[in-house]
Amino acid sequence: MFRFSFISDSIQTNKDGWLIDDILVSVADLGSGFSEIELNQNKLNISPNPMDEYTWIEHNCLLDEPLNLYIYNAIGQLVKVQQNINSSKILLERDGLTSGIYMAKLFKGNMPVSYSKLILK
């Protein structure tokens, strides 16, 4: 049972606030399409990391369709995209990105298949 007391600065009644009873908590699987286990099986290997002007990103994802690489900054903004990747080894150039920590995510269509932290000196 949860009990909330609300106080108004214009009315002082000293009475209880709301009373909420019989709360049902349940979980529903909406079928996200991928799981954490699947993402961890397709680790990105980034070398060198931290990087200066360029780095190589290697993955072991199945290349049955082109992949897309998205680079996000520390606050989650998309800052760089490489599309139509048909190789297990990707050259990533700095191209004006500032020093900091980034997240590299590899997608197959709209489905994320791998990710890793990327550090720029």
N, C-alpha and C positions, 0 to 999 in steps of 0.2 A: 504494500500500500504506500502511496506517495501522498503527502499532505503539503500544500502550499498555502502560505499566509500572505495576503496582500495588504499593504498598509497605504492609505491615502493620507496626505498631509492635511486634508480638510475634514476628514471624518475619522474619529477614533472610536471604534465600536468594540474592540477586543474580541471579535468573533473570528472563527476559523475561515480560511479562504476556501479554495476548491478542495474537493475530495474526489480522488480518482481511484477506482477500484476495478478489479478483474482485468488487468492488462495482459494481453496475449502477445508473446514475443515468438516470432517464427522466422525461418530462413527460407528463401526461395532461390533456386539455381536458375538463372535466366540464360544459361548457355553462353558464356563469354566467348567461346570459340578457341581459347588457348589457355594454358595453365602455366604457372610459375615453373613447374618441372620441365615443360617443353621449352621454355625460354632458356633455362639453364643448360639444357643439352646442346644448344647452339651458341656457345660462347664466342664472343668476338676477341680476337687476339690483336692488340694494337701495339705496334713497335716502330719507332721509339715512342714511349709514353712516360714522361712528358715529352711533347714535341716542340720543335722550333718552327721550321718552315713547312715541313711535310711529315707525314707518317704513313705507314702501311697498315691496313686493316684486313685481317684474314678471318674467314668464317668457314664453317662446315655445313652450311645450309644447302639443301637440295636446290639445284638450279633448273627446275622445271619451268620457271617463268622468271622474267627480269625482277631484280630486287631494287629497292630504293633505300638510300641512306639519309637519315635525318639527323642533324646535329642541333641540340638544344642547349641554351645557356643555363646558368645556375638558377634562374627564376622561371625556367620552363618555356622561354620564347624560342621559336624555331629560327635559327640563324643561318643555316646552310642546308642545301639539299643536293644530293647526287642521285640521278634517276637512271633507270634502265641498265642496271649493273648485271653483267652476264659472266662474271668471273669470281673466283673464290678469294682473290687478292685485290684490294681496292687502294688506290693512291689517293690520299686526302691531303690537299694543300691548304695552307693557313688562310690565304686570300683575305687578309685584313682583320681576321678574328683577333680580339684582344686576349691578353693573358687571363687565365682563369680555369675553372672546372666546367666541363661540358658533359653532356650525355649523348653518346652515339647510339642510335637505334636503327636497326635494319628491319625493313618491312617487305613482305611479299603481298602485293596488292594493298589492302587496308589492314592486314594482319601483321602485328609485330612478331618477328621470329628470333631476334637477338638484340642484346644491348650491352653497353659497357661504358665505364667512366673514361673520359678523355681529358688530359691536362695539357694546357698550353703554357709554355714558359713566357 
